[in-house]
Amino acid sequence: MDHDAAGAPVEPLAARRAGRAAARARSGRRRGRVGGGRAAPGVLAAVAAGGMVGASARYGLARGFPARAGGIPWATLGANLAGSFLLGLVLVVVLERFPPTRRLRPFLATGVLGAFTTMSTLQVEIALLIRDGHATTGLAYGLGSLAAGLGLAYAGVVAGRLVPLRHPEVPR
């Protein structure tokens, strides 16, 4: 049995894992990365493919629900709120409920949902509403988006934890 710096017993498997994690931290290397901090090509391809899907979906939503002057930009609000819920749901399901995969999380979370949601458009729309004399609408839109997004992300996490385990080795 191994012992830690204070002399307390440590399980051998835990000690090996801690040693590997410390070595990775010292070298600056993380999982999914190769070549000095660059993402693996397969992971980049997954993010790019997901980004194409997410950006296309958001474009379609924006075309279907154009913003009117001085009003709430419903397409951006809908995309961001749906994305908040889905991000909470997807991350819990992918990380806690299914066997580990290398490309599914980057494809769905970073690619699809990262491109579908849009913080920059939200900020521009708030600034335009305020600049055009609709400060109350702009501030309500911004604060409401933030509060609702956080609540929906939490709801997605809760919903994701209701999904039954699909792999016996995945912790509950």
N, C-alpha and C positions, 0 to 999 in steps of 0.2 A: 504494500500500500504506500502511495506517495503522501507527502506532507507539504502543506503550504508554508509560507515564510514564517508564520507564527507557530509552526509545529503541529497544527491540527491535521488529522487525516483527511485525505482527498481521494475520491474515487478515481481509479486510473483512467477511465474513459473521460471523465470530466476534466482531469488534468491534461490529457492529450488535446481535447477540444480547446481548452483555454490557451494552451501553448500555441496551437495553430492560429487561433484568433489573434493572439498577441503578435505572432510573426507576420501575419497579414497586415496588421495595423502598423507595425514598424516599417514594412516595405511599401506601404501605401496602396497595396493591392486589395481589390475587393472582388467578390464573386461576380461573374458575368463580364469581367473586364480582362483584356489581354493587352500586351504591348504598352506598358507604362501608363495605364489609366484610360486607354481608349476602349470604347465598347466593342464587343465582338461583332463582326460583320453580320452574323445571323440576327443578332438582337437589333442592330440598326435597321436591317431590312424589315423586321417585324414592326418596329416603331414607324417606319416610313409607310408601310402598307396600311397600318392602322390609322395613321394620320390622313392618308388619302380617303379612307372611308369616313372618318369623323368630320373632316373639312367639307367633304361633299354633302354630308347630311346637314351640316350647319348652313351651308350655302342654300340648299333646298328649302330649309326652314325659313331663312331670311327672305328668300324670294316669295314664299307662300304667305308670309305675314310681314309686309313692309311696315316700317315705323312711320307714324304720322307726326308732323311737327308739333312739339310741345307735349306729346303723349309718351306713355311708357313704351319702350321698345320691346314688345312682347316676344318676338323671336329670340332675342338675346337672353331675356329673362327666362323663357322656357328652356332654352338650351342649357343655360347655366344651372338652373334648378334641377332639371332632369339629370344632367351630368353629375351634380353633387350627390344625388341619391344613388345613381348607378356606380359612381366611384366607390362609395362606401360598401355597396353590395358586392361589386366585382372583386374588390381587394380582399374582403373577408372570405368569399367563396373560393377564390383562386389560392389564397395563402393558407386558409385554415381548413377547407373542406375537401380539396382535391389533392392528388399527388403533386409534388413539386414539378414545375415545368420551367424551362429557361426562357421561353419566348412569349407565353400567353399573357403574363402580366404586362410586359412592355407593349405588346400589341394592343391590348384592351385599354389599360389604364393610361399609359403615356401616349400611345398613338391615337386610338379612336376617341377616347374621352378627352384627352389633352387638346386635340384639334377641334372637337365638337364644342367644348366650352371655351369661353374667351374672356379673360380678365381685361385685356387691352381694349376691346370693343366696349365693355361695360364702362371703363373709365372715360373713354372718349364720349360715349353717350351721356354720361353724367355731366361732364364738362360742357358739352353742347347745350344740354338742357339749362344749366345754370347761366351760361353765356347769353342764351336767347331769352332770358327773363323768366324761366320756369324753375327757379331755385328750389321751391318746395317739392315739386315733382322730382327733380334731380336728386335731392337729398333723400326723399322717401324711397325712390328707386334704388339708390345705392345702399342705404341702411337695410331696407327690406330684402334686397338681394343677399346681403351678407348674412343676416339673421336666418332667413329661410334656407339659404345654402348650407349653413352649419347644421340646422335642424334636420334637413333632408339627408345630409351625409351621415349623421348619427342614425337616422331611421334606416338608411341603407345598411349600416353595420349591423343593426339589430335584426333586420330582415335576413341578412346573409347568415347570421348565426342560427337561424331557424332551418336552414338547408341541412338535410342529413349528411353525415359523413359518407364519402364515397371510397375512401381509402383507409384501411385499418391502421396504417402507421402515422396518419396525420393526427396531431394532438387536438383535443377538444378545446 
